[in-house]
Amino acid sequence: MSIASLVAMPGRHSDRRRALLLGLAAAAVAPAAVGATDPALAALQSAIDGPQRSAGNRARDGARHPLETLSFFGLRPEWSVVEIAPGGGWYTEILAPFLKARGRLYAAHAPADGTPEQQRARTAFAKKLADDPANYGRVVLGTLPTDRFTDIHPPGGADAVLTFRNIHNWIADGHFDETLRAFFDVLKPGGVLGVEEHRALPGTSLARTIDSGYVAQDFVIARARAAGFVFDGESEINANPRDTRDHANGVWALPPTLRGGEVERAKYLAIGESDRMTLRFVKPRRLRVRDIVRRAPGVL
């Protein structure tokens, strides 16, 4: 059995064991080594190295670790995957070619009738898909849910829902719990919720989260569990010990945003991108009676 398969197996390893296995997988990213471990890892590396990716996006690989992150989530080429709030398509450039032959990518973007800024972002993303049908022709473009998916319905349910650096926005907008329940509902039993998010210090208040963009990891785990998910593991692949999390402009002081402009720019470039949690949750294959009652009051 490959390292990637061991890393991806739910509920089979302690966090320390999982981190060790992920470290072994991260050491095997040279093309020859990847091909020797798992064809899916080789295909994922090929998508990461592909010409469809912009130079600017590729430059962030050292901070965002796409191979290790997606391997930790257990991504497989035959999966139906819902990418949440893809923005300009940083991860779409990797996910779409990886899934195009055997799987399917669903992109839950901003609403088509949203704010002018949201409309511009969605239009630009739709154009990106339309301009490269060889890579993006099978991507299904839909709408980010606030309480339910309206136009994304993978047959039989999705194998994975993936979200990258979005949770702080849903907390600020007041629909984090409802959005988590939408993710739970769209997944098939056994499906994966993969989360990457800017990480606050334990005990950080919600007010500070909204102001800074950093979210406490224990808060995310607690809310996901309340939505019905089982916490299946964490990875430190996107940790950054240089990030003190106390910047005047919050997480947006750091690259790639650099909200402060030239003020202490060298300092923030030296820190790099934020310290981030990388978490994996699973939708149980069988719901308990108390979960059914909690999710649908009055049914029983």
Residue pairs with C-beta under 8 A, 6 or more apart in sequence:
2 37
2 38
2 41
3 21
3 24
3 25
3 28
3 37
3 38
4 25
4 37
4 38
4 40
4 41
4 71
5 38
6 12
6 13
6 21
7 18
7 21
7 22
7 25
7 71
7 72
7 74
8 71
8 72
8 73
8 74
9 74
10 74
10 190
10 192
10 230
10 232
10 233
10 280
10 282
11 230
11 232
11 282
13 21
13 233
15 233
15 234
18 233
18 234
18 235
19 235
19 236
22 68
22 71
22 72
22 235
22 237
25 37
25 41
25 68
25 71
26 65
26 67
26 68
26 237
27 33
28 34
28 36
28 37
28 41
29 45
29 67
29 68
31 42
31 45
34 41
34 42
34 45
35 42
40 75
40 76
40 77
41 67
41 71
43 77
43 98
44 67
44 70
44 71
44 75
44 94
44 98
45 67
47 94
47 95
47 97
47 98
48 61
48 66
48 67
48 94
50 93
50 97
50 135
52 93
52 97
52 132
52 135
53 93
53 94
54 93
57 90
57 93
60 90
60 256
60 273
63 240
63 255
63 272
63 273
64 90
64 238
64 273
65 237
65 238
66 91
66 94
68 235
68 237
69 194
69 196
69 235
69 237
69 238
69 278
70 94
70 95
70 194
72 194
72 233
72 235
72 237
72 278
72 280
73 160
73 162
73 192
73 194
73 280
74 160
74 192
74 280
75 81
75 95
75 98
75 160
76 103
76 159
77 98
77 99
77 101
77 102
77 103
78 102
78 103
79 99
79 103
79 158
79 159
79 160
80 103
80 104
80 106
80 154
80 155
80 156
80 157
80 158
80 159
80 160
81 95
81 99
81 103
81 104
81 105
81 106
81 158
81 159
81 160
81 161
81 162
82 106
82 107
82 108
82 149
82 152
82 154
82 158
82 160
82 161
82 162
82 183
82 186
83 91
83 92
83 95
83 105
83 106
83 107
83 108
83 162
84 108
84 144
84 161
84 162
84 163
84 164
84 166
84 183
85 108
85 109
85 110
85 144
85 163
85 166
85 169
86 92
86 107
86 108
86 109
86 125
87 121
87 125
88 121
88 124
88 125
88 128
89 125
89 128
90 164
91 162
91 164
92 105
92 107
92 125
92 128
92 136
92 139
93 135
95 105
95 162
96 105
96 135
96 136
96 138
96 139
97 135
99 105
99 138
100 135
100 137
100 138
103 159
104 138
104 140
104 154
105 138
105 139
105 140
106 139
106 140
106 142
106 152
106 154
106 158
107 125
107 129
107 139
107 140
107 141
107 142
108 142
108 143
108 144
108 145
108 149
108 152
109 121
109 122
109 125
109 141
109 142
109 143
109 144
110 118
110 119
110 121
110 122
110 143
110 144
111 118
111 122
111 143
111 144
112 119
112 122
112 143
113 119
114 122
122 141
125 141
126 141
128 136
129 136
129 137
129 139
129 141
130 136
140 152
142 149
142 150
142 151
142 152
143 149
143 150
143 151
143 152
145 178
145 179
145 182
145 183
146 173
146 175
146 178
146 179
146 182
147 175
147 178
147 179
147 181
147 182
148 182
148 185
149 182
149 185
149 186
152 186
153 186
154 186
156 188
157 186
157 187
157 188
157 189
157 191
158 186
158 187
158 188
158 191
159 187
159 188
159 191
159 192
160 187
160 191
160 192
160 193
160 194
161 183
161 186
161 187
161 191
161 192
161 193
161 194
162 193
162 194
163 183
163 193
163 194
163 195
163 196
163 197
164 196
165 196
165 197
165 198
165 276
166 197
167 176
167 195
167 197
167 215
167 220
168 197
168 198
168 209
168 210
168 213
168 214
168 215
168 251
170 176
170 179
171 206
171 209
171 210
171 215
172 209
172 210
176 223
177 223
177 226
177 227
180 223
180 224
180 226
180 227
180 229
181 227
181 228
181 295
183 193
183 227
184 193
184 227
184 228
184 229
184 283
187 193
187 283
188 283
189 283
189 284
189 285
189 286
190 282
190 283
190 284
190 285
191 282
191 283
192 232
192 280
192 281
192 282
192 283
193 224
193 229
193 280
193 281
193 282
193 283
194 278
194 279
194 280
194 281
195 220
195 224
195 277
195 278
195 279
195 280
195 281
196 238
196 276
196 277
196 278
196 279
197 215
197 220
197 276
197 277
197 279
198 213
198 214
198 215
198 251
198 274
198 275
198 276
199 214
199 215
199 216
199 217
199 239
199 245
199 274
199 275
199 276
199 277
200 208
200 209
200 212
200 214
200 215
200 216
200 217
200 245
201 214
201 216
201 245
202 216
202 217
202 218
203 216
204 212
204 214
204 215
204 216
204 219
208 214
209 215
209 216
209 219
211 250
212 245
212 247
212 250
212 251
213 250
213 251
213 252
213 274
214 245
214 250
214 251
214 274
215 277
217 234
217 277
217 279
220 277
220 279
221 231
221 279
224 231
224 279
224 281
225 231
228 283
228 284
228 287
228 291
228 295
229 281
229 282
229 283
230 281
230 282
230 283
230 284
231 279
231 280
231 281
232 280
232 281
232 282
233 279
233 280
234 277
234 278
234 279
234 280
235 278
235 280
236 278
237 278
238 275
238 276
238 277
238 278
239 275
239 276
240 271
240 272
240 273
240 274
240 275
240 276
241 275
242 270
242 271
242 272
243 254
243 271
243 272
243 274
243 275
244 271
245 251
245 274
245 275
247 253
247 254
247 268
248 260
249 259
249 260
251 257
251 274
252 259
253 259
253 260
253 264
253 268
254 268
254 271
254 272
254 273
254 274
255 268
255 269
255 272
255 273
256 273
258 265
258 268
258 269
260 268
284 291
287 295
289 300
292 299
292 300
293 299
293 300
